[in-house]
């Protein structure tokens, strides 16, 4: 397992469980997970259907609470926060990228990128300045006033990545971000994630595709709610 450094730790799970209660039955989706992620790491989370990877992503994104155990992000124990406090953590510390893009169709590209900053109360001028900067970064400055339906799937995903970066979050969570894209567009999006990682961003990506996971520097594999493998891709020689 990769070594840890508390000073640069971004994520820590300690004996974390997530149990779903259905009638008189309890179903453990995550079981006694111990996991640390350092600032600047690029992690792939893999596993078969039902392995717990979607549940882990929901807990990481503060969309769901652990049943037992501790989850710290940036040194803050979020497992004990109120709903309002969790909402603030999601807004300021976590950037989400989804398989289906989740863009607001009625808004322009710039307005979509601005959404996290709008909910943080950032003044309009600063929101626009930041969104223009990010549109340029993902190569869509010339489409800034278009709407999502006028863009290709790859372009929409680049908008989603720009939106995830708007509040300069501690971590970027990507849920099958290339799942709806063809192979050429997948390579473009993964190259963008590579550049973000090279710039120091912490990226956690859920994927079921080996060639996508190989872009990460570390792969965590789940099975039946347990971490069954946690390896550095560089040390095993599989990173491409």
C-alpha positions in Angstrom: 0.0 0.0 0.0 1.3 3.5 -0.8 3.0 5.3 2.1 1.1 8.1 3.9 2.1 11.6 5.1 -0.3 13.2 7.6 0.9 16.7 6.7 -0.3 16.3 3.1 -3.3 14.1 3.7 -6.5 15.1 1.9 -8.7 12.1 2.6 -8.8 9.6 5.5 -11.2 6.7 6.1 -10.8 5.0 9.5 -12.7 1.8 10.0 -15.5 3.2 7.8 -18.7 1.2 7.3 -21.8 2.0 5.2 -24.7 -0.3 6.0 -28.1 -0.1 4.3 -31.1 -1.3 6.3 -33.9 -2.9 4.2 -36.8 -4.0 6.3 -35.3 -6.5 8.7 -32.2 -7.0 6.6 -28.9 -5.1 6.9 -26.7 -4.9 3.8 -23.1 -3.7 4.3 -21.9 -1.8 1.2 -18.6 -0.8 2.7 -16.9 -2.8 5.4 -14.1 -1.5 7.7 -12.5 0.7 5.1 -9.1 2.2 6.0 -7.8 4.5 3.3 -5.7 7.6 3.0 -5.2 9.8 0.0 -2.4 12.4 -0.2 -2.5 15.9 -1.8 -1.8 15.6 -5.5 -2.6 11.9 -5.9 -4.5 10.6 -8.9 -6.5 7.6 -7.8 -8.6 5.1 -9.7 -11.3 3.2 -7.8 -12.3 -0.1 -9.5 -14.6 -3.0 -8.8 -17.3 -5.1 -10.3 -21.0 -4.1 -10.0 -22.0 -4.3 -6.4 -18.4 -4.0 -5.1 -19.1 -0.7 -3.2 -17.4 1.7 -5.5 -20.5 3.9 -6.1 -21.2 3.9 -2.3 -17.5 5.0 -1.7 -17.9 7.8 -4.2 -21.1 9.0 -2.5 -19.4 9.0 0.9 -16.3 10.7 -0.5 -18.5 13.4 -2.1 -20.5 13.9 1.2 -23.6 12.8 -0.6 -24.0 10.0 1.9 -22.9 9.5 5.5 -21.0 6.6 6.9 -22.8 4.3 9.3 -19.8 3.8 11.5 -16.2 5.1 11.4 -14.6 8.4 10.5 -14.2 10.3 7.2 -11.8 13.3 7.3 -11.3 15.6 4.3 -8.5 18.2 4.5 -8.2 17.4 8.2 -11.9 18.0 9.0 -14.0 15.2 10.3 -17.1 15.4 8.0 -18.8 12.3 9.4 -20.2 14.4 12.3 -21.4 17.5 10.4 -24.9 18.7 9.9 -26.6 18.6 6.5 -26.0 22.3 6.0 -22.3 21.9 7.0 -22.0 19.0 4.6 -23.5 21.1 1.8 -20.9 23.8 2.4 -18.1 21.1 2.3 -19.4 19.8 -1.0 -19.6 23.3 -2.4 -16.1 24.5 -1.4 -13.9 21.4 -1.1 -15.2 18.9 -3.8 -15.6 19.2 -7.5 -17.8 16.7 -9.2 -17.6 15.3 -12.8 -20.3 12.9 -13.9 -20.7 10.4 -16.7 -23.8 12.2 -17.9 -22.2 15.7 -17.6 -25.2 17.1 -15.6 -25.1 20.5 -17.2 -28.0 22.9 -17.0 -29.4 23.0 -20.6 -30.9 26.5 -20.2 -27.6 28.1 -19.2 -24.7 29.1 -21.4 -21.3 27.4 -21.0 -20.0 30.3 -18.9 -23.1 30.3 -16.7 -22.7 26.5 -16.2 -19.1 27.0 -15.0 -20.3 29.8 -12.7 -22.9 27.6 -10.9 -20.7 26.6 -7.9 -19.5 30.2 -7.4 -23.1 31.5 -7.6 -24.1 29.3 -4.7 -21.1 30.4 -2.7 -22.2 34.1 -3.1 -19.2 35.1 -5.2 -19.8 38.5 -6.8 -20.9 38.4 -10.5 -17.8 40.1 -11.9 -15.5 37.6 -10.1 -17.6 34.7 -11.2 -17.4 35.7 -14.8 -13.7 36.3 -14.7 -13.1 32.9 -13.2 -15.5 31.1 -15.7 -13.8 32.8 -18.6 -10.4 31.7 -17.3 -11.6 28.1 -17.0 -13.3 28.1 -20.4 -10.0 29.1 -21.9 -8.2 26.4 -20.0 -10.4 23.6 -21.3 -10.3 25.0 -24.9 -13.8 26.3 -25.1 -13.4 30.1 -24.9 -14.9 30.4 -28.4 -18.0 28.5 -27.3 -18.5 30.4 -24.1 -22.0 31.7 -25.0 -23.2 28.5 -26.5 -25.6 26.1 -24.7 -24.8 22.5 -23.9 -27.0 21.1 -26.7 -24.8 22.9 -29.2 -21.7 21.0 -28.0 -20.4 17.5 -28.6 -20.2 15.0 -25.7 -16.5 15.7 -25.2 -17.0 19.4 -25.2 -19.8 19.0 -22.6 -17.5 17.0 -20.4 -14.8 19.7 -20.7 -17.4 22.2 -19.4 -18.2 19.8 -16.6 -14.5 19.6 -15.6 -14.2 23.4 -15.8 -17.3 23.7 -13.5 -15.7 21.2 -11.1 -12.6 23.4 -10.9 -14.5 26.7 -10.4 -14.2 26.8 -6.6 -10.6 25.4 -6.6 -11.6 22.3 -4.6 -9.4 20.1 -2.6 -10.4 17.0 -4.6 -12.0 16.3 -7.9 -14.4 13.3 -7.9 -15.0 11.8 -11.4 -17.7 9.1 -11.8 -17.1 7.2 -15.0 -16.2 10.5 -16.8 -15.5 8.8 -20.1 -18.4 6.3 -20.0 -20.5 8.2 -22.6 -17.6 9.1 -25.0 -16.0 7.5 -28.0 -12.4 6.3 -27.8 -10.9 9.4 -29.4 -12.8 11.8 -27.1 -11.9 9.6 -24.2 -8.2 10.1 -24.9 -8.8 13.9 -25.0 -10.6 13.9 -21.7 -8.0 11.7 -20.0 -5.2 14.0 -21.4 -7.0 16.9 -19.7 -7.1 15.0 -16.4 -3.4 14.2 -16.8 -2.7 17.9 -17.2 -4.7 18.7 -14.1 -2.9 16.1 -12.1 0.5 17.5 -13.4 -0.7 20.9 -12.1 -1.1 19.4 -8.6 -4.8 18.6 -8.5 -6.0 15.6 -6.4 -8.2 13.4 -8.6 -10.3 10.4 -7.5 -11.9 8.6 -10.5 -14.3 5.7 -10.5 -14.0 3.5 -13.6 -14.5 -0.1 -14.7 -12.1 0.3 -17.6 -8.5 -0.8 -17.2 -7.1 1.6 -19.8 -8.7 4.5 -18.1 -7.5 3.4 -14.6 -3.9 3.2 -16.0 -3.8 7.0 -16.3 -4.0 7.2 -12.5 -0.9 6.7 -10.4 -2.7 4.4 -7.9 -5.5 1.9 -8.2 -7.8 0.9 -5.4 -9.9 -2.2 -6.1 -13.1 -3.1 -4.1 -14.9 -6.4 -3.8 -17.9 -7.0 -1.5 -17.4 -3.7 0.2 -13.7 -4.4 1.1 -10.5 -3.0 -0.3 -8.8 -6.0 -1.8 -6.0 -4.2 -3.6 -4.3 -0.8 -3.3 -1.3 -0.5 -5.5 0.8 2.2 -7.2 0.5 1.8 -11.0 4.0 3.2 -11.4 5.6 0.6 -9.1 3.8 -2.2 -10.9 4.8 -0.9 -14.3 1.2 -0.7 -15.7 0.9 3.1 -16.0 0.8 4.1 -19.7 
